[in-house]
Amino acid sequence: QNRTLFHQFSLKENWLQHKVTMKEVEEVFCHVYTTDHSYVSVKAKVSASAQGIRKAVAEKIQNAEEELDLVAVSFSGEKHVLQSSDLVIPKSLEVSHRLYVYRKDLTDILNPFADYEEAQHRTIRMLGMNTWNIALELTNFDWNLFNTIHEQELVNYTFSRQDNGGNAISLNLLLQRCNEVQLWVATEILLCSPLCKRVQLVKKFIKVSAHCRALRNLNSFFAIIMGLNTAAVSRLSQTWEKVPGKFRKLFTELESLTDPSLNHKAYRDSFKKMKPPKIPFMPLLLKDVTFIHEGNKTFLDNLVNFEKLHMIADTVRLMRHCRSNQFNTGNEGTQKDHQEVKTYVHNLHIIDSQQTLFELSHRLEPRL
């Protein structure tokens, strides 16, 4: 039935991109775990070797590359040490495996609390970066992913959810990135021990989110606001009390755009007024198309429900409209500063365990 449906799409609407195959994803980002709940995100070419990934991770966690092993670990616990020439990306995308980085002289996985001083050093590095440049690089990263999504992927995602995203790789990568940015915000704040610096970080993230909105990157904008609203972060009353009033007011204004009431009316009205190029909040766009799919039968009396297809086509046209112009963000600041921010944004350090984040939160501000 799906094959018939795709054929009808082509005949009736002729709105899918005129390409024989989907765009090849030349670069992806893979997660390399340093603990069971903490990973480094590394952007790499599909043909990347274990040596290249290991080098990128070593720079991020500030360890000597020769001290580390890159290991593929199956869910059954079986470990396979990857050789320098082994291809990494196919292994990292397998559902049954995770990539870990090990210290060669240790039997345990690196502990996120053992290198607490190094984690704080990473946070201090971010404090020295320009917020506009951070927003620019977040937008460049998101745009590169968004621009590689073939329109057919949206149809595949809608009608073939059971294939675990195999026909919607770029789309799933952008969804993954949104979740990653949200966790990054929480991780950076919760790994920052000094109260004064933690307050600076909160201010910095509020400014970055405002810049993302100005750049019409609503995907990262939403992710940052949600990261600041993560329970482990929002409970830090001592931290928020010291955030200046003008920043708290700005945060309230930005937060209002993420208000889900009236079917996200605030976001939809604001986004509609923005001129392309622009990046939508992808989880909401996919929620819309899923609602259309699940709320309407595809076939009525063995005939294609064209009204449903038209509604899905409108969603795809929205994505096409968003990409009708190209982003031209340019490079601001010195080349060295720009490269530092780019490297930082492409290799986010993240803790993806809510339990660990709460433990860090209670270390910073114990419950009274």
N, C-alpha and C positions, 0 to 999 in steps of 0.2 A: 504493500500500500504506500509506503514511503517513497518508493521508486516512482510510482504513478504520481504521487503528490509533487515531487521535485520536477517531474516532466510538466505538470500543469503550471507550476510556478513559471517555468521558462516560456511556455506558450502564452499564458495569459498576461503576465506582468513584464517579463523580460527585464527584470530589475536587478538581477544578480550581476556581480562584476563580470565583465567580458574577459575572463581568463580561463584557460583550459584546466589549470591546476591552481591550488592555493599557493600563495607566496611561500617560498621556502624560508623557514625560520633559520637565519644564519647564526644568530646569537640567542642564547637562552641564559637564564640564571638558575644555578643549582644550589641546593642547601648542603653545606658540609657541617656536620654536627661536631661540636666539641664536648658536649655532654648529651644525655638523653633528651634534654629539653632546651638546649641552647645551640644555635647554629650560626654560621657565617654564610651570607648570601654572596655568591660569586657569579658575575656575568662573564660568560665565556662562549667561544665559538663551539658549534656542534662538534667540530673535529678536535676539541681541546684534549690534550694528553694529561695524564695524572701529574706529571711534573709541573705543567703550567698551572693546574688548579692548586697543587700543593704550595707552589711559590706564592700565589695570590693569598691563600689562607695564612701562610706564614707571615706575610707582611701585615695582615689584618690583626692577628693575635700576637704579633711581635715575638715570634719565635724563629730560631734559625731553621731554614728549610731542611737542612741535612739532619736535623733532630726529629723530623716528623715522618710518619707513614700515613698514606691515604688508604683507608680500608673500606671495602664494601661489606656491610653486615646485613645478613638476611634476618627476617623476623624470627626465625628459628634459632638465631644466635650464631650461625656459621659465619666465620670471618674469612675474607679473601683480601690479602694485601695486594694493592694495585701496583704494577711495575710502572716505571717512568713513562714508557711508551704506550701504555694502555689507554684506550679511549674511555673517557669518564662520563660524558653526558648521557649516552644510551643507558649506562648503568644507573645513573642518578635518577632517571625518569622511570625506572622500573618500580612498580608498585610494591614489589616484595623486598626491596633493598633500600638501605640508607647509606649515605657516605659519612664516614667518621674520620677525624684526624687524630692520630695517637702520637704521644711522645714515645720514641723508640725505647727509651730507658725506663718507661713506666708500663705497668700492666693494666692500670685503670685508665678510663677516659678522663681527659682533662676536666678538673672540677671548676665550675663557674665561680665559686667563692674563693678558690685557692689563689687566683690571680686578680684579687680584688683591686690592688693598686694599679695594675695595668688597665683594668676596666675603667677606673677613674681617670687614668691618663687619656683614654680614648674620648671620654666625655669632655675633658678639658680641651682637647683638640677641637671638638665641635664648637665650644664656646668661643674659640678664636676665629671661626669662619663667618663670612658674611651671609646674612639670612637670605638676601636676594639671590645670591649665587647658589645657595642650597636649593631654593625654590626652582631656579632655572634648571639645575641638574635633575631634580625630581621630575620636572616637566619634560625635559629631554628624554629621560628614561621611559616615562609613561607614554610619551608620544611615539617613540620608536616601537614600543609594543603595540599600542593602539593602531598605529598605521600599518602594521603587518597582519592585522586581523582581516581575513577574507570574509566577505559578506556571507558566503556559504557556511562559514563556521557558526554564525548565529542560527541559521536554519538547522544545522547539525546538532547544535546544543539544545535546541528546542525540541526536536523530534526524535533524537537518538541519545537521550541521557544515559541509557544503559551501557553505552560504549566507553564510559569512564573518561570522556573527553578526548578520545583518540583522534577524532576528526575536528577538534577545536583547540589545538595546542596553543596558539597565540592568545586566544580568548581566555583560556584557563591560566596562562602565565600572567595576564594582566589582573585577573581576579586574585591570584596568589600574591602579586605585588601589593595590591591594596591591603590585604591582610598583613603582609610583611611590614609595611610602613606603619600601620597601627601598632604592631608589636614593638617596632623600633622605637617609637616615641615613648612607650611605657618603659622599655628596657633602659634607654638612656637616662631617664629621670630617676628610675629606681636603683640604678648603679652609681648614682651621684650621692656621696655621703654628706659633704658639707652643705648645710642648709642654704647658705648664701648663694652657692653655685647652683644648687637645685632650683632656686627661685629664678636665677638667670636663665636656666634651661627652659623653664616653663614659659618665661617671657619670649625666649627665642623661638620656641615652637609656635606660639601664638602669632608672632610676626611672620614665620615661614608659611603658616596656613593662610594668612592674609595675602601674602605674595602669590601663593598658588591660586587663590581666587582671582587675583588681578591678572594672572597669566591664563586664566580660564581653564585651569587644570582642576576640575572638581573631583577627580578620582583621588588624588593625593590630599586635596583639601579635606574631604570627608574623612579620609584615613587618619589624618593628624588630629582632627577634632575628636574622633572616636577614641584615639589613643590617649588624649588628655582626659577623656571621660571614662577611661578604663577604671573599674572599681578600685584597683590597687593604687592608682594615681589620685583619683578624686577624693579618696579618704585622707590624703595628706593635708590635714587642716592647717597645721603650722606653716606648711609651704605656701598654700594658697592665700593664707592671711597676709603673708609678706609680699605677695605680688601686688604691685602698684595698682591703684584704682583704675587708671586709664587703660591698663592692660586687661583687667577683669571686665571692664565695660566693653572693650573690643572683643574679648572672647565671647561674651554674652551675645553680641551682635552677630559674630560669625556662627556661633552655635545655633542661632535661630534659623539659619539656612538649612540645618540638618533636622529640623523639627519634622517628625513623621506625620503630624496631624494633617487631616484633609488630603490624604494620599500625597504627602510631601509637596504640598502646594507652594511653600516658600521656595524650595529648591527649583521646582519646575518653572515657576514664574521668572525667577532670576536667570536660570539657564537659557530660557527661551529668548531673553533679551540680549544674550551674549552673541557676538558675531563669531563665525568660524575664522581660524581653527579653534576648536575647543574640545576638551576631553570630558565626557560625561562620567557620572558616578556609575560605573559598570554594574555593580550588584543590583542597583535599582532598575537599570535598563533591562537586565536579564529577568528580574522579578516581573517586570511588565510583560515581557514576551512569554514568560512561563504562565502567567495568569491568563493571557489570551489563549494559549494552547490548552491549558487544563480546564478552562471555563467554557470552551466551545468545541463541539464535535468536529473532527476533521472531515468526516463523511456523513451526509444526511441522505438516507434512502439510497445508499451506494453511489451517491453523487458527491463530487468535491464541494466542500463548503467554501465558496470563494469569498464570502464576507470575512471569514476567519483569515484567509490568505491575505486579503487586503489590509487587515489590521496588523498582521506580522510584517507586511511589506512597508507599512508606515514606519515601523520601528527601525527597519533596515535603512529606509530613506533618511531617518534622523541621523544614523551613524554616518551615512554618506555625506550628509550636509555638514556634520562636524569636521569632516576631513576634506572639505571642498577647497581649503587653502592650506598651505604648509606653514608650520611654526618656523619663525626666524628669531630665535631667542638671542643668538649671538654669544660671544664670549666676553664677559666683563671681568675687570681686574687683571692682575698679572697672569701670565701663562702658568707660573708655578702655583699661584693660589687657585686658579681655575682647575688645574690638574689634581690638586690635593682634594678639592671639594668633589670633583668627579669620581675620583678613586673611592672616597669615603661613601658617597651615595650609591655607588655600584657594589659596594661590599659591606652591607649593613650587618652589624652584630646584633643578634636577636635572641631573646629567651622566649620560647613559645609555650611554656608551662605556666598556667595561671596560678598553680600552687606555689611555684618558685617565685613568681612575681609578688604574690601576697606575702611570702616569707621575707622578701627584700623590703617590702613596704612596711611590715611590722618591725623590722630591724631599724628602719629610719625613724619611724614614729610609732612606738609601742602603744597598744591600746591601753587606755587609762582605766 
